Amino acid sequence: MYSDNKLILHLISLMKQHGILRAVISPGSRHYPLIRSMEQDPDFTLYSVVDERSAAFFALGLIQQTGAPVAVCCTSGTSAINYGSAVVEAFYQGLPLVVLTADRLPELLNQKEEQMCLQKGVYDGFIRYQGQLTEVKNALSEWYCNRVINEAFLELDHHGRGPVHLNCPIESHHTDKFSTEKLPVVRRITRVDADADDYVWQRYASQLSGRKVLIVWGQAAPVDERLGQAVERFVEMFDCAILVDRLSNCRSSRAIKSAYLALRAMTIDQASELAPDIVITLFGNYTFNSGLKGYLSTLDNPFEVWDLGTSRVADPFRRLTTMFAAREAFFFERMCGFAGAKASGTYFNAWASVERNISEPQATFGEIYAVGQLVRKLPQHAKLHIANSLPIRMVHLFRSDPTITSFCNRGVNGIDGCMSTAVGYAAASAEPVYLVIGDLTFFYDMNALWNRHLSKSLRILLLNNEGGGVMHVPLSESQAPQLSRHVSAGHVTSAQGWVESLGFRYISARTAAECDAALDVLTSSEEPGPVLVEVFSVKEDDVRQFKAYLGGLNKITFGDKVRRRLKRELPKLFR
Ligand SMILES: Cc1ncc(C[n+]2csc(CCOP(=O)(O)OP(=O)(O)O)c2C)c(N)n1
């Protein structure tokens, strides 16, 4: 019987799936559940070497002879340190050594505990991957350990070979039970390299055939022509829809451009009808990330996720099975090479029908109104920079010309350099560059305009509602006065003096009519120098309109959610 310790079960299951079937064990107690579990599994060949230093060098010999990765496994304390020389040797010889060190719980470090020293990072500089595991106690820690173990084993032969280290806390080694008959088959993550054999690509293409394929396309600018063409062929051959946002800058005929809204606007029946079989992700920083995560987490069907253009594990939806370490366009081209007949487009049509029912906000004067008007008035092929945090959300409430290219510092969502980035872009561009930005973000980065490379073609829409609005969104309106003190940093400041001193044409707007007229100037091609339009609005009104619009989209009722939950949970109770 195997140990009941879920971390051990995960580790052993993944060792087997990744072909790590030899282990050199040095004696001790803390790693007892691991040793005993491996001992009774006939797939493993185990060796016993007392001295850890020698054990790890012994393992290097096994690797040299077999060509396969080999694990070394020891108890906590200085035993881990004794692996050091062989780890360094493995690093410089390029040998796939898997170092498994048992440890006490990290909380106990330096607390006068027995046989405990810092084991995390002890091989720094000489190890291809170092993972600190944790006890598996809930779904989050289970997912974390699964991911980290996969990451470690994938690094054994990623762009060359070498050693990896997993530090495993095992606190219950004396009391551990061994009643697990069958090893669970836990999720293995696979990497497919560009030079994989044809039969590998063909196998993946056949998995797509006849399935509902949901492509999730993240931030990508400038637009890659080769990718655009490859995707257009792909969407004809496979039944798919592409969830995008402004920052995707994706012009595919199968793009669901309002993914940010569509994910909120589906009915309970549509939610199950649209459940994908395979999710293909490319790029990152989706503005609809939380909506998509929420939606996918309600699905019971066993969909899997493939991530393109990467060899590093990123698993936001917790269903990643395959990474394709090749250019995104290359993946789509390869899949088309093995495609059968053209697909029907049914899946796209189902998503499109959700999107068709979404109307734009009918906003009264305020920042949503101003953003909507700007989006409508922007010329074709405009370059639009959008600041965090409400501006990037508000832009998504409106349909825009597909030739517009959009940018936002969405990698880490900072407000610290949105304007500086736009100023830098404009400095290298001959065309007008537009920026829509909130007041805190503007004043934070106002120094960006004091720049000798300031472009005459810079056009800024400043949404001034006297403080950060986004922090008000999740809370009730009654808390607004309190929030304005420190959380949203209320202020009464105008940009006028500053931008006029820098040679901008400055226009303020306090009504819808003033706003329309000012935006006509902002988007005019006649203006000889930089222009800034400052729209003054009332934060509470802006936040109310924003919440009311998004709230009005929701079609799934509380009752629907309860029924869905019961349908999911009840069978578990009677199992
Ligand atoms: C460098 C940095 N500091 C703080 C934050 C936290 N933060 C996110 S949005 C925001 C307020 C932005 O206010 P404003 O520019 O008025 O735009 P809006 O509230 O309309 O999004 C703050 C402080 C951040 N994202 N980045």
The ligand as an SDF file (V2000), in Angstrom:
LIG
                    3D

 26 27  0  0  0  0  0  0  0  0999 V2000
    2.1650   51.9720   -8.9320 C   0  0  0  0  0  0  0  0  0  0  0  0
    0.7860   51.6780   -8.4360 C   0  0  0  0  0  0  0  0  0  0  0  0
    0.3850   52.2000   -7.2550 N   0  0  0  0  0  0  0  0  0  0  0  0
   -0.8670   51.9470   -6.8090 C   0  0  0  0  0  0  0  0  0  0  0  0
   -1.7300   51.1860   -7.5460 C   0  0  0  0  0  0  0  0  0  0  0  0
   -3.1250   50.8840   -7.0130 C   0  0  0  0  0  0  0  0  0  0  0  0
   -4.1350   51.5720   -7.8390 N   0  0  0  0  0  0  0  0  0  0  0  0
   -4.8000   50.9440   -8.8230 C   0  0  0  0  0  0  0  0  0  0  0  0
   -5.8860   51.8970   -9.5980 S   0  0  0  0  0  0  0  0  0  0  0  0
   -5.5180   53.2060   -8.6250 C   0  0  0  0  0  0  0  0  0  0  0  0
   -6.2570   54.5080   -8.7490 C   0  0  0  0  0  0  0  0  0  0  0  0
   -6.2770   55.0630  -10.0970 C   0  0  0  0  0  0  0  0  0  0  0  0
   -7.0550   56.1960  -10.0440 O   0  0  0  0  0  0  0  0  0  0  0  0
   -7.4260   56.9990  -11.3340 P   0  0  0  0  0  0  0  0  0  0  0  0
   -6.2070   57.3000  -12.1010 O   0  0  0  0  0  0  0  0  0  0  0  0
   -8.2370   58.1570  -10.9230 O   0  0  0  0  0  0  0  0  0  0  0  0
   -8.2460   55.9850  -12.2070 O   0  0  0  0  0  0  0  0  0  0  0  0
   -9.5470   55.1100  -11.8800 P   0  0  0  0  0  0  0  0  0  0  0  0
   -9.8120   55.1030  -10.4300 O   0  0  0  0  0  0  0  0  0  0  0  0
  -10.6230   55.7320  -12.6420 O   0  0  0  0  0  0  0  0  0  0  0  0
   -9.1920   53.7620  -12.3450 O   0  0  0  0  0  0  0  0  0  0  0  0
   -4.5280   52.8720   -7.7030 C   0  0  0  0  0  0  0  0  0  0  0  0
   -3.9640   53.7900   -6.6950 C   0  0  0  0  0  0  0  0  0  0  0  0
   -1.2570   50.6640   -8.7690 C   0  0  0  0  0  0  0  0  0  0  0  0
   -2.0150   49.9080   -9.5650 N   0  0  0  0  0  0  0  0  0  0  0  0
   -0.0250   50.9500   -9.1970 N   0  0  0  0  0  0  0  0  0  0  0  0
  1  2  1  0
  2  3  1  0
  2 26  2  0
  3  4  2  0
  4  5  1  0
  5  6  1  0
  5 24  2  0
  6  7  1  0
  7  8  2  0
  7 22  1  0
  8  9  1  0
  9 10  1  0
 10 11  1  0
 10 22  2  0
 11 12  1  0
 12 13  1  0
 13 14  1  0
 14 15  2  0
 14 16  1  0
 14 17  1  0
 17 18  1  0
 18 19  2  0
 18 20  1  0
 18 21  1  0
 22 23  1  0
 24 25  1  0
 24 26  1  0
M  CHG  1   7   1
M  END
$$$$
